[in-house]
């Protein structure tokens, strides 16, 4: 961490102690579970999306980088766009069956959820 990380010190005003060292809380690294131990749920959703359907993959346990890598794999195999954020993968369109099939082939435990 750099010495001039002022955004992490926004709550600190001033200290008179010349030896004071501001300590930030670092987020612990999340260990990604192996594919066989992941239990993923695949949803079809269109709430707050102007009536357009999206396929949601929820339940991924691991780092954001691994989540983005899985999202990249799903988007390329489905041939559509999407995103990975907040612990879920969003694939544009109704690709529930295809996404479940891809995840099962990759060794993940996946099944359809929702209506």
C-alpha positions as CSV (number, residue, x, y, z in Angstrom):
1,X,0.0,0.0,0.0
2,X,1.4,3.4,-0.8
3,X,2.1,6.0,1.9
4,X,-0.2,8.5,0.2
5,X,-3.4,6.5,0.3
6,X,-5.6,9.4,1.4
7,X,-9.0,7.8,0.5
8,X,-8.5,5.1,3.1
9,X,-8.0,7.8,5.8
10,X,-11.0,9.9,5.1
11,X,-12.3,9.5,8.7
12,X,-9.0,10.6,10.2
13,X,-8.7,14.3,11.0
14,X,-5.4,15.0,12.9
15,X,-3.0,13.3,15.3
16,X,-0.6,15.1,17.6
17,X,1.5,11.9,18.1
18,X,4.6,12.2,16.0
19,X,4.9,8.3,15.8
20,X,1.3,7.7,14.8
21,X,0.8,5.3,11.9
22,X,-2.7,5.1,10.5
23,X,-3.7,1.5,10.0
24,X,-6.2,0.5,7.4
25,X,-8.2,-2.7,7.4
26,X,-7.1,-4.8,4.5
27,X,-9.8,-7.1,3.0
28,X,-8.9,-10.8,3.5
29,X,-8.2,-12.7,0.3
30,X,-11.1,-14.9,-0.6
31,X,-10.1,-18.4,-1.5
32,X,-11.8,-19.8,-4.5
33,X,-13.4,-23.2,-4.0
34,X,-12.7,-25.9,-6.6
35,X,-15.2,-26.3,-9.3
36,X,-16.6,-29.6,-7.8
37,X,-17.4,-27.9,-4.5
38,X,-19.2,-24.8,-6.1
39,X,-22.9,-25.0,-5.9
40,X,-24.3,-22.5,-8.5
41,X,-27.8,-21.5,-9.1
42,X,-28.9,-20.2,-12.5
43,X,-31.9,-17.8,-12.6
44,X,-33.8,-16.0,-15.3
45,X,-34.6,-12.4,-14.4
46,X,-36.0,-9.3,-15.9
47,X,-36.8,-7.1,-13.0
48,X,-35.5,-3.5,-13.3
49,X,-34.1,-4.3,-16.8
50,X,-36.7,-2.6,-19.0
51,X,-38.4,-5.9,-19.8
52,X,-35.2,-7.6,-21.2
53,X,-34.4,-11.0,-19.9
54,X,-31.0,-11.9,-18.4
55,X,-29.5,-15.1,-17.0
56,X,-28.1,-14.8,-13.5
57,X,-25.5,-17.2,-12.0
58,X,-25.4,-16.9,-8.2
59,X,-23.6,-18.7,-5.4
60,X,-20.0,-18.4,-6.6
61,X,-17.5,-18.6,-3.7
62,X,-14.2,-17.1,-4.6
63,X,-12.2,-14.1,-5.7
64,X,-13.5,-11.4,-8.1
65,X,-10.9,-12.3,-10.6
66,X,-12.0,-15.9,-10.8
67,X,-15.6,-14.8,-11.0
68,X,-14.7,-12.5,-14.0
69,X,-12.9,-15.4,-15.6
70,X,-15.9,-17.7,-15.3
71,X,-18.1,-14.9,-16.7
72,X,-15.8,-14.5,-19.6
73,X,-16.0,-18.2,-20.4
74,X,-19.9,-18.2,-20.2
75,X,-20.2,-15.0,-22.3
76,X,-17.9,-16.4,-25.0
77,X,-19.6,-19.8,-25.2
78,X,-23.0,-18.2,-25.4
79,X,-21.9,-15.5,-27.8
80,X,-23.5,-12.6,-25.9
81,X,-22.5,-9.8,-23.5
82,X,-22.8,-9.6,-19.8
83,X,-21.0,-8.7,-16.6
84,X,-19.7,-10.1,-13.3
85,X,-20.2,-8.0,-10.2
86,X,-21.4,-8.3,-6.6
87,X,-20.8,-12.0,-6.6
88,X,-23.1,-12.8,-9.5
89,X,-22.7,-13.2,-13.2
90,X,-25.2,-11.5,-15.6
91,X,-25.5,-13.0,-19.1
92,X,-27.7,-11.0,-21.5
93,X,-30.7,-13.1,-22.8
94,X,-32.4,-16.3,-21.8
95,X,-29.5,-18.8,-21.8
96,X,-30.4,-20.8,-18.7
97,X,-30.2,-24.2,-20.3
98,X,-27.0,-23.5,-22.1
99,X,-25.3,-22.0,-19.0
100,X,-26.3,-24.9,-16.8
101,X,-24.9,-27.3,-19.5
102,X,-21.6,-25.4,-19.8
103,X,-21.2,-25.2,-16.0
104,X,-21.8,-29.0,-15.6
105,X,-19.3,-29.7,-18.4
106,X,-16.7,-27.6,-16.6
107,X,-17.2,-29.6,-13.4
108,X,-19.4,-27.2,-11.4
109,X,-22.5,-28.3,-9.5
110,X,-25.2,-26.2,-11.2
111,X,-29.0,-26.3,-11.5
112,X,-31.8,-24.0,-12.5
113,X,-33.5,-22.0,-9.8
114,X,-36.5,-19.6,-9.7
115,X,-39.4,-19.5,-12.1
